[in-house]
């Protein structure tokens, strides 16, 4: 609850259609009767990532709580040359959703992964941007979509899917961190 209060006070988290809920993410969603247009999950902060929020079974719960045109989005950490966690989560989400799209956030170690309930194409984003430009949409919205269009990366092939029975998230993240440190890439933290 304190984090939500900080959000309201310092980040204008006061939109009338925003309902913040302080509960365990998986349990709370599974026991909710609500359906949402967007479910955003930002619980993946290496080196600790709650494995129970990375599995096929979890993303099935997410899908079941999205509207027919809903979108799930996760923020996944990576290094410049190690995308294994992104690839594993894309594979996991691809086992549940018909379409998964990947956007690297410029100048960061973050990748946004979007999964849609309906089949979609990456090119839809550009078409939507062009349409919104003609309708006089808010400049901030146009800017955000424009940045996403230029930051789209090809969706990796889905070879790994984490399940409740096998989700070696800690092993994978530890390997990524150790490789990053041993490769002497700590100095890139300020550059990225």
Phi, psi and omega in degrees: 000326181294323179295319178295323179295319176299318178300318179294317185286317188254344184235019175051041179279061188233014180301139183296336180266006179262122179238105178273135182233128179264093177209165170301130187304310184288311182297314182299316180293316182300327182264005179273145174265003184275155171237144188233153174285322181225132169239114181254127181244118180232060182245009185259088179242100179302145010271356180255122176230123180294108186304328184291352176255020183233010191252163175306315182298321177295314182291337172293320176297316178301309181303318182293345180252011175260151173291172182300336177246026186284166182224135171255139179223137177232151177253116186243133176279152179205173170251178182300320185239017179224103184250021185299322179292317176302311182301318181294319180287326173297316178298319180294313180293327179293338176286347185244321186252148181288335181221137178227134182233148187235130179231119174279132178277117184302141175073016181223177172258029183247143172231132176264128179246123182249134176234134184246144179292321178267149174300134180222164176241149179302326180296341177302327183297315178295317179298319177295320178299313180299320178296313182295328178297329180279343185262000181075034179298158180303138182304322180298317178298315180297320179297314181296314180294319178301319178294322179294320180302313183283347182256002176299138175238157179301139178288124181293157177294148185266097180254338183240140172222117177287143176230169177299335179276337181208102178221079184283054184296314182299317179298316180295311181296317178301318178298318179296315181295313180299315179299318180298313182292312182295333178280358179072032184266006181304327181294343179282349180300322180279337181277334184268000000 
